[in-house]
C-alpha cells in the first residue's frame, strides 16, 4: 500500500515547492533560500512509498 507523505517541513527564510499538488510517492520537494541566505543540506527530497521523505533531515538557510 502506498502512503502519502506529510508536509516535509521548511526552514526559516526558505521557499518550498512541490512537483505535484498531492504529496504522494515520487513527488519531489524542492527547497530554495531567500536572497542572502545559503542552503545547507539537500535541495531536493523525494516522497517514498512508505511515507518518508528522503534524504532525511530538513535543510536550513544560513547567512
N, C-alpha and C positions, 0 to 999 in steps of 0.2 A: 504494500500500500504506500502510495506517495503522500508525504506530508508537506504541508505548506510551511514556509519559514516565517518566523515572526520578524518584526522590524529589527534590522541588524544593528541599529544604534548609529549615531553620527556624532563625531566630536564637535566641540565648540569651534566656531569660525570656519565651518565647512558647509558644503552643499553635497547632497546625496541624490543621485538619480538612478533609476531602475530601467532595465531593458524591456520590461513589460509591466502592465498595471497590477497584476496579481503576483504575490510573492511565492511562486511555485518553483519546483526543481528546475534548474537550468537558468533561472533568472540571474542576471548579473547586477550587482550593486556597485556603482562607480562613485568614488569619493574625490572631491576637489576642495582645495582650501581657498579662502578669501585672499585677495592680493596682499602681499606682505607676509604671508604665512607659508611654511613649507610642510608638505605632507610627510609624516613619518609612519611607516607601516604600509600595508597593502593598499594600493589604489583601487583594486577590484576584488570583490568577494563573490562567490557563486553559491546559490542556494542548492543544497544537496537533497537527495530523495528522502533522507532520514530527518529532514527539518533543520539541519545545522547549516551555518554559513562557513565556508572555507575560503581562504585560510582563516583560522580562528584569530580572535583579537581585533579590536576596533582600532583603526589608525588614529593618529591625532595630528593636529595642526600646531606647529611651533613657530615662534617668531624667529 
